[in-house]
Each structure stands twice: as structure tokens, then as C-alpha cells.
Amino acid sequence: MNAMTECNHHNQCIADAVAEAKSRCEQQHVRFTEQRQRVFELVWASHQPIKAYDILAALQKDDPAAKPPTVYRALDFLLELGLIHKLHRLNAYTGCAHIEANTPCLFLICAKCGEVSEEDSPSLSNFIDKTAKAHHFQPGEAALEIEGLCARCA
């Protein structure tokens, strides 16, 4: 389930996500600067995965001096803390609906409308761990992106 597309009270979901992000930053002893928070809020405010240059365009409405490195540094920070995900298939970013989970995610991406559903998948995690162990491989970050049609578009 993607918290961003299934939410009926989106502003509250954004506020809850920001509170969770601030808490994660405090736990990690890192700063959740205004710029990082603004980028995080823009990712969560989008009902679809959002590209870096769309984030930049939104930032430039309030701060015309904003530049791409500012956005990419904030995105890298948010990715490193597990607060957002990069969908490589779309070259776009989405908020993490399962911040507390420490397992690989499964993303179902609708090729027609662009909706993304995020699922926390312990069974995928078990499969990756088992396969990696069999090959004496140390896995890093893992996510599975599957493109198809959502129920509305099928």
C-alpha cells in the first residue's frame, strides 16, 4: 500500500511523515534542515513519483536561487536515511510508506496512470538473504520494481 495514494487526509499524512523523519534524524544524530524538510515534503505532497527537476521547479517558486545540487544533496540524504525511495525504472522519487521496516520493498508501478504501490516484503527479504548466502554475496540495498497495470487501468 502506498500511503501517498491511499490517504484520505493527505496533509495529516505529510505532517506524520515529517514527524517520523525528524525522529529518525534525531536518532541518527543528523540535522533535518529546512531545505531537506522542504524536499521531503515535496516528495510526499506529490501523489505520483516525482522527478528531481520537478522538485527543483517547485523549490524555485519560493527560492529562485535553488540549484540542482541542492536538490540532489537533499535527495541523497533522504535516501541514505531510508526516508524516501528512488524508483530507478521511472528515475523518480517517492516517500517511504514503511520507514520503520528494514526489509526490501516491492513496488508495483502502473504503466498507464503512474500509480505506485509500495509493499514491505519479509518474504522477498528472506529470498534475497538465502540466495545471497548461497552465492557468498553480501547484498546492499534491495528493491523490486514491477511494471504492469493497476486495478483501475486493467
GUTI-140738 format. One record per atom (N, C-alpha, C): residue in one letter; x, z, y negated. Coordinates in nm, 4 decimals. Atoms other than C-alpha are relative to their C-alpha. Layout:
<nukols>
type:A | u:X | w:Z | v:Y
...
</nukols>
This chain:
<nukols>
type:M | u:0.0853 | w:0.0000 | v:0.1178
type:M | u:0.0000 | w:0.0000 | v:0.0000
type:M | u:0.0893 | w:0.0000 | v:-0.1232
type:N | u:-0.0757 | w:0.0039 | v:0.1245
type:N | u:0.1330 | w:-0.0853 | v:-0.3415
type:N | u:-0.0779 | w:0.0779 | v:-0.1035
type:A | u:0.0685 | w:-0.0876 | v:0.0951
type:A | u:0.0426 | w:0.1885 | v:-0.5844
type:A | u:-0.0380 | w:-0.0731 | v:-0.1272
type:M | u:0.0271 | w:0.0689 | v:0.1256
type:M | u:0.0512 | w:-0.0578 | v:-0.8707
type:M | u:-0.1229 | w:-0.0894 | v:0.0081
type:T | u:0.1130 | w:0.0911 | v:-0.0072
type:T | u:-0.2126 | w:-0.2964 | v:-0.7407
type:T | u:-0.1265 | w:0.0670 | v:0.0514
type:E | u:0.1152 | w:-0.0671 | v:-0.0582
type:E | u:-0.4421 | w:-0.0467 | v:-0.5689
type:E | u:-0.0532 | w:0.1125 | v:-0.0881
type:C | u:0.0309 | w:-0.1149 | v:0.0837
type:C | u:-0.4656 | w:0.2029 | v:-0.8543
type:C | u:-0.1167 | w:-0.0275 | v:-0.0944
type:N | u:0.1125 | w:0.0115 | v:0.0929
type:N | u:-0.7871 | w:0.2585 | v:-1.0499
type:N | u:0.0286 | w:0.0694 | v:-0.1325
type:H | u:-0.0371 | w:-0.0750 | v:0.1201
type:H | u:-0.6179 | w:0.4840 | v:-1.3071
type:H | u:0.1467 | w:-0.0284 | v:-0.0293
type:H | u:-0.1372 | w:0.0495 | v:0.0087
type:H | u:-0.3069 | w:0.2817 | v:-1.3847
type:H | u:0.0866 | w:0.0809 | v:-0.0960
type:N | u:-0.0801 | w:-0.0775 | v:0.0951
type:N | u:-0.1943 | w:0.4797 | v:-1.6911
type:N | u:0.0442 | w:0.1329 | v:0.0600
type:Q | u:-0.0371 | w:-0.1253 | v:-0.0660
type:Q | u:-0.2010 | w:0.8006 | v:-1.4881
type:Q | u:0.1058 | w:-0.0253 | v:0.1068
type:C | u:-0.1009 | w:0.0339 | v:-0.1013
type:C | u:-0.0051 | w:0.6296 | v:-1.2090
type:C | u:0.1369 | w:-0.0197 | v:-0.0640
type:I | u:-0.1263 | w:0.0199 | v:0.0715
type:I | u:0.2608 | w:0.5249 | v:-1.4609
type:I | u:0.0565 | w:0.1355 | v:-0.0419
type:A | u:-0.0446 | w:-0.1336 | v:0.0427
type:A | u:0.2767 | w:0.8796 | v:-1.6006
type:A | u:0.0527 | w:0.0803 | v:0.1190
type:D | u:-0.0450 | w:-0.0705 | v:-0.1204
type:D | u:0.3057 | w:1.0225 | v:-1.2477
type:D | u:0.1346 | w:-0.0544 | v:0.0478
type:A | u:-0.1259 | w:0.0623 | v:-0.0421
type:A | u:0.5809 | w:0.7727 | v:-1.1620
type:A | u:0.1141 | w:0.0415 | v:-0.0924
type:V | u:-0.1025 | w:-0.0427 | v:0.0962
type:V | u:0.7716 | w:0.8624 | v:-1.4809
type:V | u:0.0399 | w:0.1451 | v:0.0279
type:A | u:-0.0301 | w:-0.1408 | v:-0.0303
type:A | u:0.7436 | w:1.2334 | v:-1.3977
type:A | u:0.0854 | w:0.0112 | v:0.1262
type:E | u:-0.0776 | w:-0.0010 | v:-0.1238
type:E | u:0.8734 | w:1.1660 | v:-1.0467
type:E | u:0.1417 | w:-0.0526 | v:-0.0237
type:A | u:-0.1316 | w:0.0563 | v:0.0327
type:A | u:1.1582 | w:0.9531 | v:-1.1865
type:A | u:0.0851 | w:0.1026 | v:-0.0748
type:K | u:-0.0734 | w:-0.1035 | v:0.0746
type:K | u:1.2561 | w:1.2282 | v:-1.4309
type:K | u:0.0484 | w:0.1098 | v:0.0942
type:S | u:-0.0365 | w:-0.1026 | v:-0.0973
type:S | u:1.2564 | w:1.4796 | v:-1.1479
type:S | u:0.1168 | w:-0.0470 | v:0.0870
type:R | u:-0.1086 | w:0.0559 | v:-0.0820
type:R | u:1.4751 | w:1.2518 | v:-0.9329
type:R | u:0.1310 | w:0.0001 | v:-0.0788
type:C | u:-0.1201 | w:0.0028 | v:0.0846
type:C | u:1.7190 | w:1.2106 | v:-1.2235
type:C | u:0.0580 | w:0.1400 | v:-0.0183
type:E | u:-0.0470 | w:-0.1387 | v:0.0127
type:E | u:1.7377 | w:1.5883 | v:-1.2747
type:E | u:0.0691 | w:0.0458 | v:0.1279
type:Q | u:-0.0590 | w:-0.0377 | v:-0.1288
type:Q | u:1.8059 | w:1.6380 | v:-0.9037
type:Q | u:0.1374 | w:-0.0635 | v:0.0188
type:Q | u:-0.1259 | w:0.0733 | v:-0.0155
type:Q | u:2.0846 | w:1.3783 | v:-0.9186
type:Q | u:0.0980 | w:0.0275 | v:-0.1145
type:H | u:-0.0831 | w:-0.0340 | v:0.1170
type:H | u:2.2217 | w:1.5184 | v:-1.2482
type:H | u:0.0417 | w:-0.1243 | v:-0.0779
type:V | u:-0.0224 | w:0.1196 | v:0.0817
type:V | u:2.1890 | w:1.1852 | v:-1.4282
type:V | u:-0.1061 | w:-0.0051 | v:-0.1085
type:R | u:0.0913 | w:0.0055 | v:0.1142
type:R | u:2.0211 | w:1.1014 | v:-1.7577
type:R | u:-0.1028 | w:-0.1116 | v:0.0166
type:F | u:0.1091 | w:0.0983 | v:0.0037
type:F | u:1.6855 | w:0.9260 | v:-1.7726
type:F | u:-0.0227 | w:-0.0309 | v:-0.1476
type:T | u:0.0013 | w:0.0300 | v:0.1429
type:T | u:1.7455 | w:0.7771 | v:-2.1164
type:T | u:-0.1302 | w:-0.0684 | v:-0.0402
type:E | u:0.1198 | w:0.0693 | v:0.0499
type:E | u:1.4716 | w:0.6324 | v:-2.3359
type:E | u:-0.0031 | w:-0.1446 | v:0.0475
type:Q | u:-0.0073 | w:0.1406 | v:-0.0418
type:Q | u:1.5919 | w:0.2809 | v:-2.2511
type:Q | u:-0.0331 | w:-0.0141 | v:0.1483
type:R | u:0.0282 | w:0.0039 | v:-0.1437
type:R | u:1.5856 | w:0.3484 | v:-1.8771
type:R | u:-0.1474 | w:0.0280 | v:0.0256
type:Q | u:0.1418 | w:-0.0318 | v:-0.0171
type:Q | u:1.2418 | w:0.5049 | v:-1.9060
type:Q | u:-0.0865 | w:-0.1177 | v:-0.0420
type:R | u:0.0803 | w:0.1130 | v:0.0486
type:R | u:1.1099 | w:0.2094 | v:-2.1060
type:R | u:0.0010 | w:-0.1141 | v:0.1016
type:V | u:-0.0087 | w:0.1049 | v:-0.1024
type:V | u:1.2367 | w:-0.0397 | v:-1.8460
type:V | u:-0.0820 | w:0.0411 | v:0.1221
type:F | u:0.0767 | w:-0.0515 | v:-0.1138
type:F | u:1.0898 | w:0.1778 | v:-1.5694
type:F | u:-0.1500 | w:-0.0151 | v:-0.0254
type:E | u:0.1424 | w:0.0113 | v:0.0345
type:E | u:0.7528 | w:0.1892 | v:-1.7491
type:E | u:-0.0460 | w:-0.1452 | v:0.0016
type:L | u:0.0367 | w:0.1421 | v:-0.0006
type:L | u:0.7531 | w:-0.1899 | v:-1.7933
type:L | u:-0.0132 | w:-0.0532 | v:0.1422
type:V | u:0.0111 | w:0.0413 | v:-0.1402
type:V | u:0.8171 | w:-0.2404 | v:-1.4228
type:V | u:-0.1313 | w:0.0516 | v:0.0577
type:W | u:0.1230 | w:-0.0581 | v:-0.0532
type:W | u:0.5315 | w:-0.0042 | v:-1.3386
type:W | u:-0.1253 | w:-0.0544 | v:-0.0679
type:A | u:0.1174 | w:0.0494 | v:0.0728
type:A | u:0.2986 | w:-0.1456 | v:-1.6060
type:A | u:-0.0431 | w:-0.1374 | v:0.0489
type:S | u:0.0318 | w:0.1330 | v:-0.0511
type:S | u:0.3173 | w:-0.4898 | v:-1.4510
type:S | u:-0.0782 | w:0.0145 | v:0.1305
type:H | u:0.0773 | w:-0.0032 | v:-0.1247
type:H | u:0.0570 | w:-0.5475 | v:-1.1829
type:H | u:0.0566 | w:-0.0962 | v:0.1033
type:Q | u:-0.0697 | w:0.0924 | v:-0.0888
type:Q | u:0.2885 | w:-0.8046 | v:-1.0274
type:Q | u:0.1487 | w:0.0319 | v:-0.0102
type:P | u:-0.1444 | w:-0.0140 | v:0.0180
type:P | u:0.6619 | w:-0.8037 | v:-0.9621
type:P | u:0.0403 | w:-0.0674 | v:-0.1312
type:I | u:-0.0375 | w:0.0484 | v:0.1326
type:I | u:0.8354 | w:-0.8608 | v:-1.2945
type:I | u:0.1478 | w:-0.0394 | v:-0.0007
type:K | u:-0.1371 | w:0.0505 | v:0.0087
type:K | u:1.1493 | w:-1.0616 | v:-1.3680
type:K | u:0.0732 | w:0.0675 | v:-0.1159
type:A | u:-0.0824 | w:-0.0668 | v:0.1010
type:A | u:1.4362 | w:-0.9236 | v:-1.5756
type:A | u:-0.0230 | w:-0.0578 | v:-0.1392
type:Y | u:0.0172 | w:0.0587 | v:0.1330
type:Y | u:1.3837 | w:-1.1718 | v:-1.8585
type:Y | u:-0.1401 | w:0.0252 | v:-0.0566
type:D | u:0.1322 | w:-0.0416 | v:0.0490
type:D | u:1.0145 | w:-1.0792 | v:-1.8787
type:D | u:0.0066 | w:0.1436 | v:-0.0526
type:I | u:-0.0227 | w:-0.1362 | v:0.0499
type:I | u:1.1241 | w:-0.7168 | v:-1.9156
type:I | u:0.0696 | w:-0.0071 | v:-0.1349
type:L | u:-0.0728 | w:0.0169 | v:0.1258
type:L | u:1.3676 | w:-0.8265 | v:-2.1864
type:L | u:-0.0944 | w:-0.0438 | v:-0.1116
type:A | u:0.0942 | w:0.0480 | v:0.1019
type:A | u:1.0920 | w:-1.0151 | v:-2.3717
type:A | u:-0.0908 | w:0.1128 | v:-0.0472
type:A | u:0.0855 | w:-0.1133 | v:0.0374
type:A | u:0.8696 | w:-0.7056 | v:-2.3639
type:A | u:0.0777 | w:0.1016 | v:-0.0833
type:L | u:-0.0831 | w:-0.0929 | v:0.0774
type:L | u:1.1552 | w:-0.4853 | v:-2.4883
type:L | u:0.0246 | w:-0.0518 | v:-0.1406
type:Q | u:-0.0324 | w:0.0591 | v:0.1298
type:Q | u:1.2324 | w:-0.7268 | v:-2.7709
type:Q | u:-0.1169 | w:0.0042 | v:-0.0976
type:K | u:0.1143 | w:-0.0162 | v:0.0909
type:K | u:0.8807 | w:-0.6827 | v:-2.9107
type:K | u:0.0188 | w:0.1239 | v:-0.0874
type:D | u:-0.0257 | w:-0.1240 | v:0.0744
type:D | u:0.9822 | w:-0.3292 | v:-3.0143
type:D | u:0.1427 | w:0.0072 | v:-0.0530
type:D | u:-0.1417 | w:-0.0042 | v:0.0373
type:D | u:1.3579 | w:-0.3844 | v:-3.0359
type:D | u:0.0587 | w:-0.1402 | v:0.0114
type:P | u:-0.0492 | w:0.1382 | v:-0.0045
type:P | u:1.4576 | w:-0.7420 | v:-3.1280
type:P | u:0.1479 | w:-0.0112 | v:0.0377
type:A | u:-0.1429 | w:0.0035 | v:-0.0324
type:A | u:1.8238 | w:-0.6496 | v:-3.0716
type:A | u:0.0284 | w:0.0194 | v:0.1493
type:A | u:-0.0207 | w:-0.0210 | v:-0.1440
type:A | u:1.7710 | w:-0.5818 | v:-2.6977
type:A | u:0.0607 | w:-0.1255 | v:0.0624
type:K | u:-0.0734 | w:0.1098 | v:-0.0635
type:K | u:2.0012 | w:-0.7968 | v:-2.4834
type:K | u:-0.0076 | w:0.0124 | v:0.1523
type:P | u:0.0066 | w:-0.0038 | v:-0.1467
type:P | u:2.0114 | w:-0.8912 | v:-2.1122
type:P | u:0.0832 | w:0.1111 | v:0.0655
type:P | u:-0.0754 | w:-0.1069 | v:-0.0677
type:P | u:2.2948 | w:-0.6474 | v:-2.0237
type:P | u:-0.0702 | w:0.1362 | v:-0.0042
type:T | u:0.0752 | w:-0.1252 | v:0.0117
type:T | u:2.0764 | w:-0.3602 | v:-2.1472
type:T | u:-0.1014 | w:0.0114 | v:0.1130
type:V | u:0.1027 | w:0.0019 | v:-0.1044
type:V | u:1.8000 | w:-0.4597 | v:-1.9069
type:V | u:0.0645 | w:0.0120 | v:0.1375
type:Y | u:-0.0629 | w:-0.0019 | v:-0.1321
type:Y | u:2.0307 | w:-0.5250 | v:-1.6127
type:Y | u:0.0657 | w:0.1346 | v:0.0315
type:R | u:-0.0579 | w:-0.1334 | v:-0.0233
type:R | u:2.2131 | w:-0.1926 | v:-1.6571
type:R | u:-0.1094 | w:0.1001 | v:0.0370
type:A | u:0.1115 | w:-0.0909 | v:-0.0307
type:A | u:1.8805 | w:-0.0069 | v:-1.6608
type:A | u:-0.0567 | w:-0.0296 | v:0.1385
type:L | u:0.0518 | w:0.0369 | v:-0.1323
type:L | u:1.7546 | w:-0.2012 | v:-1.3574
type:L | u:0.0949 | w:0.0464 | v:0.1103
type:D | u:-0.0976 | w:-0.0449 | v:-0.1003
type:D | u:2.0771 | w:-0.1299 | v:-1.1662
type:D | u:-0.0075 | w:0.1510 | v:0.0205
type:F | u:0.0132 | w:-0.1457 | v:-0.0072
type:F | u:2.0431 | w:0.2411 | v:-1.2475
type:F | u:-0.1250 | w:0.0376 | v:0.0802
type:L | u:0.1267 | w:-0.0311 | v:-0.0667
type:L | u:1.6790 | w:0.2482 | v:-1.1328
type:L | u:0.0043 | w:-0.0381 | v:0.1477
type:L | u:-0.0164 | w:0.0420 | v:-0.1397
type:L | u:1.7646 | w:0.0562 | v:-0.8144
type:L | u:0.0860 | w:0.0997 | v:0.0769
type:E | u:-0.0926 | w:-0.0913 | v:-0.0661
type:E | u:2.0530 | w:0.2876 | v:-0.7323
type:E | u:-0.0667 | w:0.1325 | v:0.0356
type:L | u:0.0701 | w:-0.1259 | v:-0.0274
type:L | u:1.8249 | w:0.5915 | v:-0.7541
type:L | u:-0.1225 | w:-0.0183 | v:0.0897
type:G | u:0.1150 | w:0.0249 | v:-0.0864
type:G | u:1.5570 | w:0.4239 | v:-0.5407
type:G | u:-0.1331 | w:0.0113 | v:-0.0709
type:L | u:0.1233 | w:-0.0128 | v:0.0781
type:L | u:1.3008 | w:0.4296 | v:-0.8219
type:L | u:-0.0771 | w:-0.1311 | v:-0.0084
type:I | u:0.0620 | w:0.1321 | v:-0.0016
type:I | u:1.2315 | w:0.0560 | v:-0.8097
type:I | u:0.0613 | w:-0.0786 | v:0.1158
type:H | u:-0.0526 | w:0.0910 | v:-0.1013
type:H | u:1.2862 | w:-0.2286 | v:-0.5639
type:H | u:0.0235 | w:-0.1361 | v:-0.0633
type:K | u:-0.0177 | w:0.1406 | v:0.0364
type:K | u:1.4277 | w:-0.5746 | v:-0.6132
type:K | u:-0.0526 | w:-0.0828 | v:0.1157
type:L | u:0.0517 | w:0.0931 | v:-0.0995
type:L | u:1.2317 | w:-0.8393 | v:-0.4297
type:L | u:0.0844 | w:-0.1264 | v:-0.0119
type:H | u:-0.0957 | w:0.1106 | v:0.0078
type:H | u:1.5021 | w:-1.0937 | v:-0.3560
type:H | u:-0.0688 | w:-0.1355 | v:0.0119
type:R | u:0.0737 | w:0.1254 | v:-0.0181
type:R | u:1.2552 | w:-1.3615 | v:-0.2469
type:R | u:-0.0571 | w:-0.0488 | v:-0.1330
type:L | u:0.0616 | w:0.0337 | v:0.1287
type:L | u:1.0988 | w:-1.3503 | v:-0.5947
type:L | u:0.0965 | w:0.0163 | v:-0.1170
type:N | u:-0.0942 | w:-0.0362 | v:0.1060
type:N | u:1.4063 | w:-1.2393 | v:-0.7923
type:N | u:-0.0729 | w:0.0797 | v:-0.1087
type:A | u:0.0825 | w:-0.0810 | v:0.0896
type:A | u:1.1789 | w:-0.9769 | v:-0.9456
type:A | u:0.0040 | w:0.1452 | v:0.0480
type:Y | u:-0.0068 | w:-0.1441 | v:-0.0245
type:Y | u:1.1344 | w:-0.6003 | v:-0.9560
type:Y | u:-0.1405 | w:0.0584 | v:0.0087
type:T | u:0.1273 | w:-0.0699 | v:-0.0146
type:T | u:0.8548 | w:-0.3674 | v:-0.8526
type:T | u:0.0277 | w:0.1498 | v:0.0119
type:G | u:-0.0153 | w:-0.1447 | v:-0.0113
type:G | u:0.8029 | w:0.0070 | v:-0.8730
type:G | u:-0.0037 | w:0.0431 | v:0.1447
type:C | u:-0.0018 | w:-0.0524 | v:-0.1363
type:C | u:0.8715 | w:0.2094 | v:-0.5608
type:C | u:-0.1203 | w:0.0920 | v:0.0193
type:A | u:0.1205 | w:-0.0788 | v:-0.0260
type:A | u:0.5439 | w:0.3424 | v:-0.4244
type:A | u:0.0279 | w:0.1189 | v:0.0917
type:H | u:-0.0348 | w:-0.1066 | v:-0.0950
type:H | u:0.7255 | w:0.5716 | v:-0.1782
type:H | u:0.1353 | w:0.0596 | v:-0.0372
type:I | u:-0.1280 | w:-0.0509 | v:0.0487
type:I | u:1.0005 | w:0.7338 | v:-0.3862
type:I | u:0.0555 | w:0.1080 | v:0.0925
type:E | u:-0.0462 | w:-0.1114 | v:-0.0830
type:E | u:1.0151 | w:1.0358 | v:-0.1558
type:E | u:0.0477 | w:-0.0447 | v:0.1377
type:A | u:-0.0391 | w:0.0488 | v:-0.1329
type:A | u:1.0616 | w:0.8245 | v:0.1593
type:A | u:0.1446 | w:-0.0496 | v:-0.0037
type:N | u:-0.1380 | w:0.0474 | v:-0.0085
type:N | u:1.4107 | w:0.7444 | v:0.2742
type:N | u:0.0123 | w:-0.0962 | v:0.1176
type:T | u:0.0010 | w:0.0969 | v:-0.1088
type:T | u:1.3258 | w:0.4605 | v:0.5099
type:T | u:-0.0125 | w:-0.1401 | v:-0.0584
type:P | u:0.0145 | w:0.1373 | v:0.0485
type:P | u:1.3372 | w:0.0822 | v:0.4807
type:P | u:-0.1458 | w:-0.0322 | v:-0.0300
type:C | u:0.1351 | w:0.0403 | v:0.0385
type:C | u:1.0376 | w:-0.0793 | v:0.3168
type:C | u:-0.0320 | w:-0.1381 | v:0.0547
type:L | u:0.0535 | w:0.1291 | v:-0.0399
type:L | u:0.8264 | w:-0.3660 | v:0.4330
type:L | u:-0.0842 | w:-0.0490 | v:-0.1164
type:F | u:0.0752 | w:0.0578 | v:0.1111
type:F | u:0.6966 | w:-0.5929 | v:0.1567
type:F | u:-0.0765 | w:-0.1214 | v:0.0496
type:L | u:0.0849 | w:0.1148 | v:-0.0304
type:L | u:0.4048 | w:-0.8282 | v:0.2148
type:L | u:-0.0278 | w:-0.0694 | v:-0.1326
type:I | u:0.0070 | w:0.0727 | v:0.1263
type:I | u:0.4159 | w:-1.0937 | v:-0.0576
type:I | u:-0.0958 | w:-0.1168 | v:0.0152
type:C | u:0.0957 | w:0.1102 | v:-0.0049
type:C | u:0.1179 | w:-1.3221 | v:-0.1174
type:C | u:0.0594 | w:-0.1206 | v:-0.0734
type:A | u:-0.0581 | w:0.1221 | v:0.0565
type:A | u:0.2463 | w:-1.6763 | v:-0.1757
type:A | u:-0.0928 | w:-0.0653 | v:-0.1012
type:K | u:0.0967 | w:0.0633 | v:0.0902
type:K | u:-0.0711 | w:-1.7678 | v:-0.3640
type:K | u:-0.0186 | w:0.0789 | v:-0.1293
type:C | u:0.0298 | w:-0.0787 | v:0.1207
type:C | u:-0.1519 | w:-1.4813 | v:-0.6040
type:C | u:0.1164 | w:0.0881 | v:-0.0446
type:G | u:-0.1166 | w:-0.0794 | v:0.0367
type:G | u:0.1821 | w:-1.2974 | v:-0.6002
type:G | u:-0.0131 | w:0.1489 | v:0.0242
type:E | u:0.0160 | w:-0.1431 | v:-0.0270
type:E | u:0.0403 | w:-0.9602 | v:-0.4972
type:E | u:0.1026 | w:0.0451 | v:0.1030
type:V | u:-0.0984 | w:-0.0566 | v:-0.0919
type:V | u:0.2941 | w:-0.7389 | v:-0.3235
type:V | u:-0.0525 | w:0.1329 | v:0.0511
type:S | u:0.0382 | w:-0.1259 | v:-0.0624
type:S | u:0.2066 | w:-0.4642 | v:-0.0801
type:S | u:0.1258 | w:0.0615 | v:0.0601
type:E | u:-0.1174 | w:-0.0708 | v:-0.0511
type:E | u:0.4765 | w:-0.2060 | v:-0.0026
type:E | u:-0.0436 | w:0.0984 | v:0.1063
type:E | u:0.0278 | w:-0.0938 | v:-0.1084
type:E | u:0.4728 | w:-0.0185 | v:0.3240
type:E | u:0.1285 | w:0.0727 | v:0.0369
type:D | u:-0.1097 | w:-0.0812 | v:-0.0507
type:D | u:0.7032 | w:0.2655 | v:0.4226
type:D | u:-0.0050 | w:-0.0141 | v:0.1517
type:S | u:0.0044 | w:0.0323 | v:-0.1420
type:S | u:0.8049 | w:0.1863 | v:0.7793
type:S | u:0.1039 | w:0.0751 | v:0.0825
type:P | u:-0.0931 | w:-0.0719 | v:-0.0879
type:P | u:0.9659 | w:0.4510 | v:1.0017
type:P | u:0.0354 | w:-0.0804 | v:0.1254
type:S | u:-0.0313 | w:0.0786 | v:-0.1200
type:S | u:0.9389 | w:0.2132 | v:1.2995
type:S | u:0.1028 | w:-0.1086 | v:-0.0317
type:L | u:-0.1015 | w:0.0970 | v:0.0423
type:L | u:1.1368 | w:-0.0505 | v:1.1060
type:L | u:0.1347 | w:0.0707 | v:-0.0114
type:S | u:-0.1222 | w:-0.0788 | v:0.0126
type:S | u:1.3928 | w:0.2189 | v:1.0291
type:S | u:0.0615 | w:0.0270 | v:0.1371
type:N | u:-0.0488 | w:-0.0257 | v:-0.1357
type:N | u:1.4198 | w:0.3104 | v:1.3976
type:N | u:0.0601 | w:-0.1255 | v:0.0618
type:F | u:-0.0498 | w:0.1268 | v:-0.0532
type:F | u:1.4636 | w:-0.0561 | v:1.4933
type:F | u:0.1359 | w:-0.0346 | v:-0.0610
type:I | u:-0.1264 | w:0.0308 | v:0.0686
type:I | u:1.7373 | w:-0.1072 | v:1.2323
type:I | u:0.1108 | w:0.0923 | v:0.0498
type:D | u:-0.1005 | w:-0.0960 | v:-0.0469
type:D | u:1.9194 | w:0.2104 | v:1.3378
type:D | u:0.0460 | w:-0.0318 | v:0.1422
type:K | u:-0.0310 | w:0.0301 | v:-0.1402
type:K | u:1.9009 | w:0.1195 | v:1.7072
type:K | u:0.0830 | w:-0.1279 | v:0.0115
type:T | u:-0.0713 | w:0.1276 | v:-0.0038
type:T | u:2.0154 | w:-0.2398 | v:1.6509
type:T | u:0.1402 | w:0.0142 | v:-0.0587
type:A | u:-0.1306 | w:-0.0198 | v:0.0636
type:A | u:2.2965 | w:-0.1367 | v:1.4164
type:A | u:0.0935 | w:0.0779 | v:0.0923
type:K | u:-0.0817 | w:-0.0809 | v:-0.0904
type:K | u:2.4195 | w:0.1257 | v:1.6618
type:K | u:0.0510 | w:-0.0844 | v:0.1163
type:A | u:-0.0391 | w:0.0862 | v:-0.1119
type:A | u:2.4238 | w:-0.1300 | v:1.9447
type:A | u:0.1121 | w:-0.0963 | v:-0.0388
type:H | u:-0.1020 | w:0.0942 | v:0.0483
type:H | u:2.6462 | w:-0.3536 | v:1.7305
type:H | u:0.1128 | w:0.0711 | v:-0.0754
type:H | u:-0.1017 | w:-0.0792 | v:0.0710
type:H | u:2.8630 | w:-0.0700 | v:1.5911
type:H | u:0.0055 | w:-0.0406 | v:-0.1471
type:F | u:0.0166 | w:0.0471 | v:0.1382
type:F | u:2.7347 | w:-0.1632 | v:1.2465
type:F | u:-0.0584 | w:0.1134 | v:-0.0827
type:Q | u:0.0549 | w:-0.1021 | v:0.0893
type:Q | u:2.6725 | w:0.0693 | v:0.9538
type:Q | u:-0.0884 | w:-0.0688 | v:-0.1031
type:P | u:0.0890 | w:0.0680 | v:0.0946
type:P | u:2.3631 | w:-0.0553 | v:0.7697
type:P | u:-0.0013 | w:0.0670 | v:-0.1369
type:G | u:0.0199 | w:-0.0499 | v:0.1357
type:G | u:2.3229 | w:-0.0194 | v:0.3960
type:G | u:-0.1488 | w:-0.0012 | v:-0.0291
type:E | u:0.1407 | w:0.0076 | v:0.0388
type:E | u:2.0000 | w:-0.0652 | v:0.2075
type:E | u:-0.0686 | w:-0.1102 | v:0.0807
type:A | u:0.0732 | w:0.0981 | v:-0.0792
type:A | u:1.7357 | w:-0.2468 | v:0.4089
type:A | u:-0.1438 | w:-0.0098 | v:-0.0478
type:A | u:0.1399 | w:0.0270 | v:0.0320
type:A | u:1.4043 | w:-0.4056 | v:0.3220
type:A | u:-0.0362 | w:-0.1317 | v:0.0670
type:L | u:0.0486 | w:0.1222 | v:-0.0626
type:L | u:1.1962 | w:-0.6710 | v:0.4904
type:L | u:-0.1087 | w:-0.0581 | v:-0.0886
type:E | u:0.0971 | w:0.0691 | v:0.0846
type:E | u:1.0087 | w:-0.9233 | v:0.2762
type:E | u:-0.0661 | w:-0.1095 | v:0.0829
type:I | u:0.0753 | w:0.0994 | v:-0.0757
type:I | u:0.7352 | w:-1.1270 | v:0.4428
type:I | u:-0.0962 | w:-0.0696 | v:-0.0947
type:E | u:0.0886 | w:0.0776 | v:0.0865
type:E | u:0.5605 | w:-1.4061 | v:0.2559
type:E | u:-0.1134 | w:-0.0566 | v:0.0841
type:G | u:0.1182 | w:0.0506 | v:-0.0679
type:G | u:0.2091 | w:-1.5090 | v:0.3533
type:G | u:-0.1161 | w:0.0006 | v:-0.0973
type:L | u:0.1188 | w:-0.0040 | v:0.0848
type:L | u:-0.1466 | w:-1.4842 | v:0.2226
type:L | u:-0.0698 | w:0.1343 | v:0.0151
type:C | u:0.0737 | w:-0.1266 | v:-0.0028
type:C | u:-0.3258 | w:-1.1629 | v:0.1270
type:C | u:-0.1440 | w:-0.0265 | v:0.0443
type:A | u:0.1381 | w:0.0124 | v:-0.0471
type:A | u:-0.6826 | w:-1.0959 | v:0.2394
type:A | u:-0.0866 | w:-0.0799 | v:-0.0968
type:R | u:0.0811 | w:0.0732 | v:0.0985
type:R | u:-0.8289 | w:-1.2324 | v:-0.0865
type:R | u:0.0300 | w:-0.1490 | v:-0.0009
type:C | u:-0.0412 | w:0.1404 | v:0.0107
type:C | u:-0.6324 | w:-1.5579 | v:-0.0696
type:C | u:-0.0075 | w:-0.0761 | v:0.1317
type:A | u:-0.0002 | w:0.0652 | v:-0.1318
type:A | u:-0.6509 | w:-1.6278 | v:0.3053
type:A | u:-0.1268 | w:-0.0794 | v:0.0233
</nukols>
